[in-house]
């Protein structure tokens, strides 16, 4: 039986391909084709041959170092933004709460906030960074 598939895309150097296959009862479902899979409920060899014959997949191309660096930098920025929203915004973003914070503590919060904002300019960014510690 021929397996219908769509959205085939290599995901790693081991030849794994993410796609969707048409299941007789569940319609389109996610599927990861692993050429080394010995469980042949689905004939991966036939499915892979069909994908290659149709020109739907090309050889896996690993990300460049620049792409890896950019993805890591994006993850760091996301975590930084989360820490700003979790730690800083509830205090510094609330005028009434901020007024109740003693001046020396406000200074500590400003330093913490600035350190978070400056993460991307640290010398080792994005592979080697020093996360600041929030004020107690």
N, CA, C and O atoms as a Tinker XYZ file with bonds, in Angstrom:
   544  protein
     1  N      0.844000   -1.178000    0.000000    73     2
     2  CA     0.000000    0.000000    0.000000    64     1     3
     3  C      0.891000    1.243000    0.000000    63     2     4     5
     4  O      1.806000    1.356000    0.816000    81     3
     5  N      0.626000    2.148000   -0.893000    73     3     6
     6  CA     1.393000    3.387000   -1.002000    64     5     7
     7  C      0.984000    4.330000    0.123000    63     6     8     9
     8  O     -0.200000    4.521000    0.400000    81     7
     9  N      1.989000    4.912000    0.761000    73     7    10
    10  CA     1.732000    5.834000    1.862000    64     9    11
    11  C      1.762000    7.249000    1.315000    63    10    12    13
    12  O      2.721000    7.649000    0.654000    81    11
    13  N      0.718000    7.998000    1.590000    73    11    14
    14  CA     0.688000    9.399000    1.199000    64    13    15
    15  C      1.363000   10.217000    2.280000    63    14    16    17
    16  O      1.156000    9.986000    3.471000    81    15
    17  N      2.171000   11.173000    1.857000    73    15    18
    18  CA     2.904000   12.008000    2.801000    64    17    19
    19  C      2.881000   13.444000    2.286000    63    18    20    21
    20  O      2.538000   13.710000    1.134000    81    19
    21  N      3.260000   14.361000    3.180000    73    19    22
    22  CA     3.412000   15.759000    2.784000    64    21    23
    23  C      4.384000   16.435000    3.755000    63    22    24    25
    24  O      4.660000   15.918000    4.837000    81    23
    25  N      4.890000   17.591000    3.351000    73    23    26
    26  CA     5.765000   18.424000    4.191000    64    25    27
    27  C      7.014000   17.696000    4.672000    63    26    28    29
    28  O      7.390000   17.814000    5.838000    81    27
    29  N      7.651000   16.954000    3.793000    73    27    30
    30  CA     8.855000   16.214000    4.161000    64    29    31
    31  C     10.037000   17.165000    4.304000    63    30    32    33
    32  O     10.259000   18.034000    3.462000    81    31
    33  N     10.799000   16.981000    5.398000    73    31    34
    34  CA    11.932000   17.863000    5.660000    64    33    35
    35  C     12.962000   17.126000    6.509000    63    34    36    37
    36  O     12.638000   16.601000    7.574000    81    35
    37  N     14.219000   17.090000    6.025000    73    35    38
    38  CA    15.294000   16.503000    6.827000    64    37    39
    39  C     15.455000   17.300000    8.114000    63    38    40    41
    40  O     15.368000   18.528000    8.114000    81    39
    41  N     15.692000   16.581000    9.217000    73    39    42
    42  CA    15.865000   17.278000   10.491000    64    41    43
    43  C     17.217000   17.045000   11.135000    63    42    44    45
    44  O     17.569000   17.750000   12.081000    81    43
    45  N     17.996000   16.071000   10.649000    73    43    46
    46  CA    19.324000   15.879000   11.232000    64    45    47
    47  C     20.222000   15.110000   10.277000    63    46    48    49
    48  O     19.778000   14.623000    9.237000    81    47
    49  N     21.473000   15.011000   10.642000    73    47    50
    50  CA    22.479000   14.380000    9.795000    64    49    51
    51  C     22.316000   12.864000    9.736000    63    50    52    53
    52  O     22.931000   12.222000    8.886000    81    51
    53  N     21.510000   12.278000   10.610000    73    51    54
    54  CA    21.288000   10.838000   10.597000    64    53    55
    55  C     20.251000   10.428000    9.567000    63    54    56    57
    56  O     19.941000    9.244000    9.437000    81    55
    57  N     19.713000   11.390000    8.835000    73    55    58
    58  CA    18.761000   11.080000    7.779000    64    57    59
    59  C     17.310000   11.071000    8.213000    63    58    60    61
    60  O     16.441000   10.664000    7.441000    81    59
    61  N     17.030000   11.508000    9.424000    73    59    62
    62  CA    15.643000   11.552000    9.880000    64    61    63
    63  C     14.891000   12.628000    9.107000    63    62    64    65
    64  O     15.419000   13.705000    8.832000    81    63
    65  N     13.657000   12.313000    8.767000    73    63    66
    66  CA    12.826000   13.246000    8.019000    64    65    67
    67  C     11.503000   13.408000    8.755000    63    66    68    69
    68  O     10.801000   12.430000    9.010000    81    67
    69  N     11.173000   14.631000    9.088000    73    67    70
    70  CA     9.850000   14.914000    9.640000    64    69    71
    71  C      8.895000   15.132000    8.480000    63    70    72    73
    72  O      9.229000   15.783000    7.490000    81    71
    73  N      7.710000   14.577000    8.620000    73    71    74
    74  CA     6.685000   14.755000    7.600000    64    73    75
    75  C      5.329000   14.475000    8.247000    63    74    76    77
    76  O      5.223000   14.271000    9.456000    81    75
    77  N      4.321000   14.473000    7.420000    73    75    78
    78  CA     2.997000   14.028000    7.846000    64    77    79
    79  C      2.609000   12.888000    6.917000    63    78    80    81
    80  O      2.873000   12.936000    5.716000    81    79
    81  N      1.989000   11.873000    7.476000    73    79    82
    82  CA     1.486000   10.783000    6.648000    64    81    83
    83  C     -0.017000   10.689000    6.825000    63    82    84    85
    84  O     -0.571000   11.060000    7.860000    81    83
    85  N     -0.658000   10.182000    5.787000    73    83    86
    86  CA    -2.114000   10.059000    5.865000    64    85    87
    87  C     -2.465000    8.712000    6.482000    63    86    88    89
    88  O     -2.210000    7.654000    5.908000    81    87
    89  N     -3.048000    8.784000    7.648000    73    87    90
    90  CA    -3.457000    7.594000    8.396000    64    89    91
    91  C     -4.889000    7.267000    7.992000    63    90    92    93
    92  O     -5.698000    8.180000    7.827000    81    91
    93  N     -5.223000    5.991000    7.829000    73    91    94
    94  CA    -6.572000    5.649000    7.369000    64    93    95
    95  C     -7.690000    6.087000    8.315000    63    94    96    97
    96  O     -8.812000    6.335000    7.874000    81    95
    97  N     -7.396000    6.183000    9.586000    73    95    98
    98  CA    -8.439000    6.563000   10.538000    64    97    99
    99  C     -8.270000    7.980000   11.089000    63    98   100   101
   100  O     -9.260000    8.655000   11.368000    81    99
   101  N     -7.032000    8.432000   11.247000    73    99   102
   102  CA    -6.776000    9.714000   11.910000    64   101   103
   103  C     -6.441000   10.848000   10.945000    63   102   104   105
   104  O     -6.141000   11.960000   11.382000    81   103
   105  N     -6.487000   10.586000    9.659000    73   103   106
   106  CA    -6.170000   11.552000    8.618000    64   105   107
   107  C     -4.674000   11.885000    8.676000    63   106   108   109
   108  O     -3.865000   10.968000    8.816000    81   107
   109  N     -4.279000   13.146000    8.575000    73   107   110
   110  CA    -2.860000   13.504000    8.544000    64   109   111
   111  C     -2.295000   13.536000    9.954000    63   110   112   113
   112  O     -2.823000   14.215000   10.834000    81   111
   113  N     -1.211000   12.789000   10.157000    73   111   114
   114  CA    -0.556000   12.734000   11.464000    64   113   115
   115  C      0.949000   12.980000   11.299000    63   114   116   117
   116  O      1.512000   12.670000   10.249000    81   115
   117  N      1.602000   13.534000   12.323000    73   115   118
   118  CA     3.057000   13.724000   12.245000    64   117   119
   119  C      3.769000   12.376000   12.228000    63   118   120   121
   120  O      3.334000   11.412000   12.857000    81   119
   121  N      4.865000   12.338000   11.494000    73   119   122
   122  CA     5.655000   11.106000   11.414000    64   121   123
   123  C      7.115000   11.483000   11.217000    63   122   124   125
   124  O      7.428000   12.394000   10.451000    81   123
   125  N      8.004000   10.784000   11.906000    73   123   126
   126  CA     9.432000   10.954000   11.694000    64   125   127
   127  C      9.977000    9.675000   11.075000    63   126   128   129
   128  O      9.941000    8.605000   11.682000    81   127
   129  N     10.474000    9.810000    9.871000    73   127   130
   130  CA    11.057000    8.683000    9.165000    64   129   131
   131  C     12.508000    8.540000    9.606000    63   130   132   133
   132  O     13.312000    9.456000    9.431000    81   131
   133  N     12.834000    7.396000   10.173000    73   131   134
   134  CA    14.203000    7.084000   10.568000    64   133   135
   135  C     14.657000    5.924000    9.691000    63   134   136   137
   136  O     14.136000    4.818000    9.835000    81   135
   137  N     15.613000    6.141000    8.785000    73   135   138
   138  CA    16.039000    5.075000    7.885000    64   137   139
   139  C     16.550000    3.830000    8.605000    63   138   140   141
   140  O     16.573000    2.746000    8.022000    81   139
   141  N     16.962000    3.971000    9.868000    73   139   142
   142  CA    17.476000    2.826000   10.623000    64   141   143
   143  C     16.409000    2.122000   11.448000    63   142   144   145
   144  O     16.712000    1.172000   12.170000    81   143
   145  N     15.170000    2.576000   11.349000    73   143   146
   146  CA    14.073000    1.986000   12.114000    64   145   147
   147  C     13.772000    0.597000   11.569000    63   146   148   149
   148  O     13.531000    0.438000   10.372000    81   147
   149  N     13.786000   -0.400000   12.429000    73   147   150
   150  CA    13.517000   -1.775000   11.985000    64   149   151
   151  C     12.051000   -2.156000   12.127000    63   150   152   153
   152  O     11.630000   -3.181000   11.590000    81   151
   153  N     11.275000   -1.360000   12.831000    73   151   154
   154  CA     9.836000   -1.615000   12.933000    64   153   155
   155  C      9.220000   -1.167000   11.614000    63   154   156   157
   156  O      9.192000    0.026000   11.310000    81   155
   157  N      8.740000   -2.100000   10.851000    73   155   158
   158  CA     8.279000   -1.758000    9.514000    64   157   159
   159  C      6.756000   -1.772000    9.389000    63   158   160   161
   160  O      6.216000   -2.240000    8.387000    81   159
   161  N      6.060000   -1.254000   10.417000    73   159   162
   162  CA     4.629000   -1.038000   10.230000    64   161   163
   163  C      4.437000   -0.125000    9.029000    63   162   164   165
   164  O      3.490000   -0.260000    8.254000    81   163
   165  N      5.369000    0.805000    8.906000    73   163   166
   166  CA     5.442000    1.661000    7.731000    64   165   167
   167  C      6.779000    1.353000    7.087000    63   166   168   169
   168  O      7.815000    1.386000    7.751000    81   167
   169  N      6.761000    1.059000    5.814000    73   167   170
   170  CA     7.999000    0.726000    5.123000    64   169   171
   171  C      8.767000    2.015000    4.847000    63   170   172   173
   172  O      8.517000    2.702000    3.857000    81   171
   173  N      9.702000    2.329000    5.738000    73   171   174
   174  CA    10.476000    3.565000    5.615000    64   173   175
   175  C     11.300000    3.602000    4.337000    63   174   176   177
   176  O     11.481000    4.664000    3.742000    81   175
   177  N     11.801000    2.442000    3.913000    73   175   178
   178  CA    12.594000    2.411000    2.687000    64   177   179
   179  C     11.745000    2.819000    1.484000    63   178   180   181
   180  O     12.190000    3.594000    0.637000    81   179
   181  N     10.555000    2.308000    1.416000    73   179   182
   182  CA     9.655000    2.659000    0.311000    64   181   183
   183  C      9.231000    4.127000    0.404000    63   182   184   185
   184  O      9.187000    4.832000   -0.604000    81   183
   185  N      8.923000    4.574000    1.607000    73   183   186
   186  CA     8.519000    5.959000    1.806000    64   185   187
   187  C      9.658000    6.902000    1.422000    63   186   188   189
   188  O      9.426000    7.901000    0.742000    81   187
   189  N     10.868000    6.602000    1.844000    73   187   190
   190  CA    12.020000    7.425000    1.497000    64   189   191
   191  C     12.254000    7.416000   -0.012000    63   190   192   193
   192  O     12.539000    8.459000   -0.600000    81   191
   193  N     12.138000    6.264000   -0.632000    73   191   194
   194  CA    12.314000    6.174000   -2.090000    64   193   195
   195  C     11.279000    7.041000   -2.807000    63   194   196   197
   196  O     11.602000    7.714000   -3.786000    81   195
   197  N     10.043000    7.024000   -2.323000    73   195   198
   198  CA     8.990000    7.859000   -2.924000    64   197   199
   199  C      9.321000    9.340000   -2.779000    63   198   200   201
   200  O      9.138000   10.115000   -3.717000    81   199
   201  N      9.811000    9.734000   -1.596000    73   199   202
   202  CA    10.157000   11.139000   -1.359000    64   201   203
   203  C     11.289000   11.586000   -2.275000    63   202   204   205
   204  O     11.246000   12.673000   -2.852000    81   203
   205  N     12.298000   10.733000   -2.399000    73   203   206
   206  CA    13.441000   11.072000   -3.251000    64   205   207
   207  C     13.020000   11.124000   -4.716000    63   206   208   209
   208  O     13.405000   12.042000   -5.440000    81   207
   209  N     12.225000   10.138000   -5.158000    73   207   210
   210  CA    11.773000   10.108000   -6.548000    64   209   211
   211  C     10.939000   11.340000   -6.894000    63   210   212   213
   212  O     11.008000   11.851000   -8.012000    81   211
   213  N     10.157000   11.809000   -5.935000    73   211   214
   214  CA     9.306000   12.980000   -6.174000    64   213   215
   215  C     10.093000   14.285000   -6.032000    63   214   216   217
   216  O      9.582000   15.361000   -6.340000    81   215
   217  N     11.344000   14.181000   -5.563000    73   215   218
   218  CA    12.144000   15.383000   -5.365000    64   217   219
   219  C     11.684000   16.217000   -4.186000    63   218   220   221
   220  O     11.912000   17.426000   -4.147000    81   219
   221  N     11.037000   15.576000   -3.226000    73   219   222
   222  CA    10.484000   16.299000   -2.076000    64   221   223
   223  C     11.466000   16.503000   -0.934000    63   222   224   225
   224  O     11.215000   17.312000   -0.041000    81   223
   225  N     12.573000   15.786000   -0.953000    73   223   226
   226  CA    13.598000   15.991000    0.070000    64   225   227
   227  C     14.953000   16.107000   -0.614000    63   226   228   229
   228  O     15.215000   15.470000   -1.634000    81   227
   229  N     15.779000   16.913000   -0.042000    73   227   230
   230  CA    17.144000   17.065000   -0.516000    64   229   231
   231  C     18.064000   16.604000    0.595000    63   230   232   233
   232  O     17.614000   16.464000    1.733000    81   231
   233  N     19.306000   16.369000    0.318000    73   231   234
   234  CA    20.216000   15.947000    1.379000    64   233   235
   235  C     20.226000   16.954000    2.524000    63   234   236   237
   236  O     20.077000   18.159000    2.325000    81   235
   237  N     20.404000   16.424000    3.711000    73   235   238
   238  CA    20.467000   17.261000    4.906000    64   237   239
   239  C     21.650000   18.217000    4.805000    63   238   240   241
   240  O     22.762000   17.815000    4.464000    81   239
   241  N     21.396000   19.475000    5.102000    73   239   242
   242  CA    22.457000   20.481000    5.143000    64   241   243
   243  C     22.509000   21.018000    6.564000    63   242   244   245
   244  O     21.571000   21.679000    7.010000    81   243
   245  N     23.586000   20.744000    7.276000    73   243   246
   246  CA    23.657000   21.216000    8.662000    64   245   247
   247  C     23.691000   22.746000    8.702000    63   246   248   249
   248  O     24.142000   23.388000    7.754000    81   247
   249  N     23.213000   23.320000    9.804000    73   247   250
   250  CA    23.242000   24.783000    9.905000    64   249   251
   251  C     24.681000   25.285000    9.945000    63   250   252   253
   252  O     25.588000   24.606000   10.426000    81   251
   253  N     24.855000   26.487000    9.429000    73   251   254
   254  CA    26.178000   27.106000    9.484000    64   253   255
   255  C     26.465000   27.541000   10.915000    63   254   256   257
   256  O     25.562000   27.610000   11.748000    81   255
   257  N     27.711000   27.828000   11.185000    73   255   258
   258  CA    28.085000   28.318000   12.510000    64   257   259
   259  C     27.335000   29.612000   12.827000    63   258   260   261
   260  O     26.912000   29.838000   13.961000    81   259
   261  N     27.177000   30.456000   11.806000    73   259   262
   262  CA    26.448000   31.717000   12.010000    64   261   263
   263  C     24.989000   31.449000   12.367000    63   262   264   265
   264  O     24.426000   32.139000   13.217000    81   263
   265  N     24.368000   30.454000   11.728000    73   263   266
   266  CA    22.978000   30.115000   12.043000    64   265   267
   267  C     22.849000   29.555000   13.457000    63   266   268   269
   268  O     21.891000   29.861000   14.165000    81   267
   269  N     23.810000   28.740000   13.861000    73   267   270
   270  CA    23.805000   28.191000   15.226000    64   269   271
   271  C     23.965000   29.327000   16.238000    63   270   272   273
   272  O     23.257000   29.378000   17.244000    81   271
   273  N     24.895000   30.229000   15.962000    73   271   274
   274  CA    25.123000   31.371000   16.859000    64   273   275
   275  C     23.864000   32.226000   16.966000    63   274   276   277
   276  O     23.486000   32.642000   18.062000    81   275
   277  N     23.218000   32.490000   15.839000    73   275   278
   278  CA    22.008000   33.331000   15.859000    64   277   279
   279  C     20.882000   32.653000   16.631000    63   278   280   281
   280  O     20.168000   33.316000   17.383000    81   279
   281  N     20.711000   31.352000   16.461000    73   279   282
   282  CA    19.674000   30.632000   17.204000    64   281   283
   283  C     19.958000   30.669000   18.702000    63   282   284   285
   284  O     19.045000   30.869000   19.503000    81   283
   285  N     21.200000   30.479000   19.078000    73   283   286
   286  CA    21.574000   30.531000   20.492000    64   285   287
   287  C     21.370000   31.940000   21.045000    63   286   288   289
   288  O     20.869000   32.105000   22.157000    81   287
   289  N     21.758000   32.953000   20.271000    73   287   290
   290  CA    21.563000   34.339000   20.704000    64   289   291
   291  C     20.085000   34.628000   20.907000    63   290   292   293
   292  O     19.712000   35.317000   21.856000    81   291
   293  N     19.243000   34.108000   20.025000    73   291   294
   294  CA    17.798000   34.309000   20.163000    64   293   295
   295  C     17.275000   33.653000   21.437000    63   294   296   297
   296  O     16.426000   34.223000   22.121000    81   295
   297  N     17.772000   32.465000   21.761000    73   295   298
   298  CA    17.362000   31.789000   23.001000    64   297   299
   299  C     17.775000   32.613000   24.226000    63   298   300   301
   300  O     17.001000   32.751000   25.173000    81   299
   301  N     18.993000   33.159000   24.204000    73   299   302
   302  CA    19.476000   33.959000   25.327000    64   301   303
   303  C     18.623000   35.218000   25.472000    63   302   304   305
   304  O     18.239000   35.583000   26.583000    81   303
   305  N     18.327000   35.882000   24.354000    73   303   306
   306  CA    17.490000   37.089000   24.415000    64   305   307
   307  C     16.096000   36.766000   24.943000    63   306   308   309
   308  O     15.520000   37.538000   25.709000    81   307
   309  N     15.561000   35.628000   24.531000    73   307   310
   310  CA    14.243000   35.214000   25.019000    64   309   311
   311  C     14.273000   35.020000   26.541000    63   310   312   313
   312  O     13.379000   35.488000   27.245000    81   311
   313  N     15.295000   34.334000   27.040000    73   311   314
   314  CA    15.422000   34.123000   28.487000    64   313   315
   315  C     15.626000   35.458000   29.200000    63   314   316   317
   316  O     15.060000   35.684000   30.270000    81   315
   317  N     16.432000   36.338000   28.613000    73   315   318
   318  CA    16.650000   37.655000   29.210000    64   317   319
   319  C     15.331000   38.413000   29.307000    63   318   320   321
   320  O     15.032000   39.004000   30.345000    81   319
   321  N     14.539000   38.402000   28.234000    73   319   322
   322  CA    13.261000   39.107000   28.240000    64   321   323
   323  C     12.302000   38.515000   29.267000    63   322   324   325
   324  O     11.538000   39.235000   29.910000    81   323
   325  N     12.355000   37.194000   29.408000    73   323   326
   326  CA    11.528000   36.544000   30.427000    64   325   327
   327  C     11.935000   37.021000   31.825000    63   326   328   329
   328  O     11.075000   37.330000   32.649000    81   327
   329  N     13.233000   37.082000   32.090000    73   327   330
   330  CA    13.702000   37.521000   33.412000    64   329   331
   331  C     13.347000   38.985000   33.665000    63   330   332   333
   332  O     13.014000   39.358000   34.790000    81   331
   333  N     13.417000   39.808000   32.631000    73   331   334
   334  CA    12.990000   41.201000   32.790000    64   333   335
   335  C     11.512000   41.267000   33.169000    63   334   336   337
   336  O     11.130000   41.997000   34.083000    81   335
   337  N     10.689000   40.504000   32.463000    73   335   338
   338  CA     9.244000   40.551000   32.744000    64   337   339
   339  C      8.897000   39.912000   34.081000    63   338   340   341
   340  O      7.945000   40.331000   34.739000    81   339
   341  N      9.659000   38.902000   34.490000    73   339   342
   342  CA     9.389000   38.211000   35.756000    64   341   343
   343  C      9.945000   38.973000   36.950000    63   342   344   345
   344  O      9.272000   39.098000   37.973000    81   343
   345  N     11.168000   39.483000   36.829000    73   343   346
   346  CA    11.860000   40.055000   37.981000    64   345   347
   347  C     11.722000   41.569000   38.083000    63   346   348   349
   348  O     11.447000   42.098000   39.160000    81   347
   349  N     11.909000   42.261000   36.976000    73   347   350
   350  CA    12.021000   43.719000   37.001000    64   349   351
   351  C     10.676000   44.413000   36.810000    63   350   352   353
   352  O     10.321000   45.302000   37.585000    81   351
   353  N      9.937000   44.019000   35.799000    73   351   354
   354  CA     8.703000   44.734000   35.453000    64   353   355
   355  C      7.684000   44.835000   36.592000    63   354   356   357
   356  O      7.075000   45.893000   36.758000    81   355
   357  N      7.475000   43.771000   37.384000    73   355   358
   358  CA     6.486000   43.911000   38.460000    64   357   359
   359  C      6.864000   44.982000   39.495000    63   358   360   361
   360  O      5.993000   45.525000   40.174000    81   359
   361  N      8.147000   45.279000   39.611000    73   359   362
   362  CA     8.588000   46.283000   40.589000    64   361   363
   363  C      8.770000   47.633000   39.908000    63   362   364   365
   364  O      8.104000   48.607000   40.257000    81   363
   365  N      9.677000   47.685000   38.932000    73   363   366
   366  CA    10.007000   48.963000   38.295000    64   365   367
   367  C      8.895000   49.454000   37.382000    63   366   368   369
   368  O      8.782000   50.655000   37.136000    81   367
   369  N      8.081000   48.551000   36.881000    73   367   370
   370  CA     7.002000   48.943000   35.979000    64   369   371
   371  C      5.736000   49.377000   36.698000    63   370   372   373
   372  O      4.784000   49.830000   36.063000    81   371
   373  N      5.717000   49.244000   37.998000    73   371   374
   374  CA     4.554000   49.629000   38.789000    64   373   375
   375  C      4.941000   50.871000   39.603000    63   374   376   377
   376  O      5.676000   50.783000   40.587000    81   375
   377  N      4.434000   52.015000   39.174000    73   375   378
   378  CA     4.828000   53.294000   39.790000    64   377   379
   379  C      4.599000   53.282000   41.297000    63   378   380   381
   380  O      5.452000   53.741000   42.057000    81   379
   381  N      3.472000   52.769000   41.725000    73   379   382
   382  CA     3.177000   52.768000   43.165000    64   381   383
   383  C      4.134000   51.859000   43.931000    63   382   384   385
   384  O      4.599000   52.216000   45.013000    81   383
   385  N      4.428000   50.686000   43.374000    73   383   386
   386  CA     5.365000   49.771000   44.037000    64   385   387
   387  C      6.774000   50.354000   44.031000    63   386   388   389
   388  O      7.500000   50.235000   45.018000    81   387
   389  N      7.163000   50.983000   42.921000    73   387   390
   390  CA     8.509000   51.543000   42.790000    64   389   391
   391  C      8.745000   52.661000   43.804000    63   390   392   393
   392  O      9.845000   52.800000   44.338000    81   391
   393  N      7.710000   53.452000   44.063000    73   391   394
   394  CA     7.838000   54.537000   45.039000    64   393   395
   395  C      8.133000   54.018000   46.437000    63   394   396   397
   396  O      8.743000   54.715000   47.247000    81   395
   397  N      7.697000   52.784000   46.724000    73   395   398
   398  CA     7.912000   52.204000   48.045000    64   397   399
   399  C      9.283000   51.535000   48.193000    63   398   400   401
   400  O      9.661000   51.137000   49.295000    81   399
   401  N     10.012000   51.412000   47.111000    73   399   402
   402  CA    11.332000   50.768000   47.160000    64   401   403
   403  C     12.362000   51.808000   47.610000    63   402   404   405
   404  O     12.443000   52.887000   47.023000    81   403
   405  N     13.146000   51.496000   48.640000    73   403   406
   406  CA    14.173000   52.445000   49.105000    64   405   407
   407  C     15.160000   52.782000   47.983000    63   406   408   409
   408  O     15.431000   51.941000   47.125000    81   407
   409  N     15.692000   53.996000   47.984000    73   407   410
   410  CA    16.591000   54.428000   46.904000    64   409   411
   411  C     17.778000   53.488000   46.647000    63   410   412   413
   412  O     18.142000   53.258000   45.494000    81   411
   413  N     18.381000   52.945000   47.714000    73   411   414
   414  CA    19.509000   52.040000   47.512000    64   413   415
   415  C     19.073000   50.757000   46.798000    63   414   416   417
   416  O     19.831000   50.196000   46.005000    81   415
   417  N     17.843000   50.291000   47.082000    73   415   418
   418  CA    17.326000   49.103000   46.395000    64   417   419
   419  C     16.944000   49.439000   44.954000    63   418   420   421
   420  O     17.121000   48.614000   44.058000    81   419
   421  N     16.422000   50.642000   44.726000    73   419   422
   422  CA    16.136000   51.057000   43.345000    64   421   423
   423  C     17.423000   51.023000   42.519000    63   422   424   425
   424  O     17.420000   50.592000   41.366000    81   423
   425  N     18.508000   51.478000   43.117000    73   423   426
   426  CA    19.797000   51.475000   42.412000    64   425   427
   427  C     20.209000   50.047000   42.060000    63   426   428   429
   428  O     20.708000   49.798000   40.962000    81   427
   429  N     20.003000   49.110000   42.985000    73   427   430
   430  CA    20.336000   47.696000   42.709000    64   429   431
   431  C     19.485000   47.142000   41.563000    63   430   432   433
   432  O     19.984000   46.415000   40.703000    81   431
   433  N     18.197000   47.493000   41.560000    73   431   434
   434  CA    17.315000   47.027000   40.490000    64   433   435
   435  C     17.713000   47.636000   39.142000    63   434   436   437
   436  O     17.627000   46.974000   38.107000    81   435
   437  N     18.143000   48.886000   39.160000    73   435   438
   438  CA    18.612000   49.512000   37.912000    64   437   439
   439  C     19.860000   48.797000   37.379000    63   438   440   441
   440  O     19.976000   48.554000   36.178000    81   439
   441  N     20.781000   48.466000   38.270000    73   439   442
   442  CA    22.003000   47.768000   37.873000    64   441   443
   443  C     21.653000   46.390000   37.304000    63   442   444   445
   444  O     22.198000   45.980000   36.279000    81   443
   445  N     20.750000   45.687000   37.968000    73   443   446
   446  CA    20.324000   44.354000   37.494000    64   445   447
   447  C     19.684000   44.464000   36.115000    63   446   448   449
   448  O     20.017000   43.702000   35.207000    81   447
   449  N     18.775000   45.405000   35.962000    73   447   450
   450  CA    18.094000   45.601000   34.677000    64   449   451
   451  C     19.112000   45.912000   33.584000    63   450   452   453
   452  O     19.050000   45.330000   32.502000    81   451
   453  N     20.036000   46.812000   33.850000    73   451   454
   454  CA    21.047000   47.192000   32.860000    64   453   455
   455  C     21.910000   45.988000   32.501000    63   454   456   457
   456  O     22.251000   45.797000   31.334000    81   455
   457  N     22.266000   45.172000   33.497000    73   455   458
   458  CA    23.088000   43.988000   33.234000    64   457   459
   459  C     22.349000   43.008000   32.320000    63   458   460   461
   460  O     22.954000   42.414000   31.428000    81   459
   461  N     21.045000   42.840000   32.542000    73   459   462
   462  CA    20.265000   41.981000   31.655000    64   461   463
   463  C     20.228000   42.544000   30.232000    63   462   464   465
   464  O     20.410000   41.810000   29.262000    81   463
   465  N     19.993000   43.835000   30.120000    73   463   466
   466  CA    19.936000   44.456000   28.799000    64   465   467
   467  C     21.280000   44.394000   28.075000    63   466   468   469
   468  O     21.323000   44.369000   26.846000    81   467
   469  N     22.362000   44.371000   28.827000    73   467   470
   470  CA    23.706000   44.362000   28.238000    64   469   471
   471  C     24.249000   42.962000   27.945000    63   470   472   473
   472  O     25.387000   42.830000   27.494000    81   471
   473  N     23.457000   41.916000   28.192000    73   471   474
   474  CA    23.948000   40.559000   27.915000    64   473   475
   475  C     24.510000   40.418000   26.494000    63   474   476   477
   476  O     25.578000   39.829000   26.327000    81   475
   477  N     23.828000   40.937000   25.466000    73   475   478
   478  CA    24.348000   40.743000   24.103000    64   477   479
   479  C     25.694000   41.404000   23.825000    63   478   480   481
   480  O     26.329000   41.086000   22.820000    81   479
   481  N     26.142000   42.303000   24.676000    73   479   482
   482  CA    27.444000   42.932000   24.440000    64   481   483
   483  C     28.548000   42.328000   25.314000    63   482   484   485
   484  O     29.685000   42.798000   25.293000    81   483
   485  N     28.210000   41.286000   26.082000    73   483   486
   486  CA    29.253000   40.591000   26.840000    64   485   487
   487  C     30.228000   39.939000   25.858000    63   486   488   489
   488  O     29.831000   39.529000   24.768000    81   487
   489  N     31.475000   39.846000   26.234000    73   487   490
   490  CA    32.529000   39.348000   25.350000    64   489   491
   491  C     32.242000   37.945000   24.805000    63   490   492   493
   492  O     32.534000   37.685000   23.638000    81   491
   493  N     31.695000   37.054000   25.588000    73   491   494
   494  CA    31.484000   35.679000   25.139000    64   493   495
   495  C     30.117000   35.381000   24.559000    63   494   496   497
   496  O     29.820000   34.231000   24.236000    81   495
   497  N     29.274000   36.405000   24.420000    73   495   498
   498  CA    27.905000   36.211000   23.943000    64   497   499
   499  C     27.913000   35.601000   22.553000    63   498   500   501
   500  O     28.705000   36.035000   21.717000    81   499
   501  N     27.071000   34.615000   22.263000    73   499   502
   502  CA    26.049000   34.012000   23.107000    64   501   503
   503  C     26.471000   32.704000   23.768000    63   502   504   505
   504  O     25.687000   32.099000   24.499000    81   503
   505  N     27.687000   32.268000   23.520000    73   503   506
   506  CA    28.096000   30.956000   24.042000    64   505   507
   507  C     28.557000   30.982000   25.490000    63   506   508   509
   508  O     28.437000   29.982000   26.198000    81   507
   509  N     29.075000   32.096000   25.925000    73   507   510
   510  CA    29.621000   32.165000   27.277000    64   509   511
   511  C     29.182000   33.492000   27.891000    63   510   512   513
   512  O     29.781000   34.540000   27.650000    81   511
   513  N     28.124000   33.416000   28.687000    73   511   514
   514  CA    27.606000   34.634000   29.302000    64   513   515
   515  C     27.536000   34.467000   30.816000    63   514   516   517
   516  O     27.503000   33.351000   31.335000    81   515
   517  N     27.515000   35.585000   31.499000    73   515   518
   518  CA    27.351000   35.600000   32.955000    64   517   519
   519  C     26.010000   36.246000   33.264000    63   518   520   521
   520  O     25.821000   37.445000   33.058000    81   519
   521  N     25.086000   35.438000   33.759000    73   519   522
   522  CA    23.775000   35.954000   34.122000    64   521   523
   523  C     23.895000   36.749000   35.419000    63   522   524   525
   524  O     24.489000   36.272000   36.387000    81   523
   525  N     23.338000   37.953000   35.444000    73   523   526
   526  CA    23.363000   38.721000   36.699000    64   525   527
   527  C     22.395000   38.109000   37.719000    63   526   528   529
   528  O     21.447000   37.408000   37.364000    81   527
   529  N     22.662000   38.391000   38.972000    73   527   530
   530  CA    21.799000   37.908000   40.049000    64   529   531
   531  C     20.837000   39.021000   40.448000    63   530   532   533
   532  O     21.266000   40.148000   40.697000    81   531
   533  N     19.540000   38.718000   40.511000    73   531   534
   534  CA    18.585000   39.764000   40.904000    64   533   535
   535  C     18.807000   40.197000   42.345000    63   534   536   537
   536  O     19.260000   39.407000   43.174000    81   535
   537  N     18.490000   41.441000   42.641000    73   535   538
   538  CA    18.596000   41.888000   44.033000    64   537   539
   539  C     17.706000   41.062000   44.953000    63   538   540   541
   540  O     16.638000   40.596000   44.556000    81   539
   541  N     18.158000   40.895000   46.162000    73   539   542
   542  CA    17.377000   40.117000   47.134000    64   541   543
   543  C     16.253000   40.954000   47.724000    63   542   544
   544  O     15.491000   40.466000   48.559000    81   543
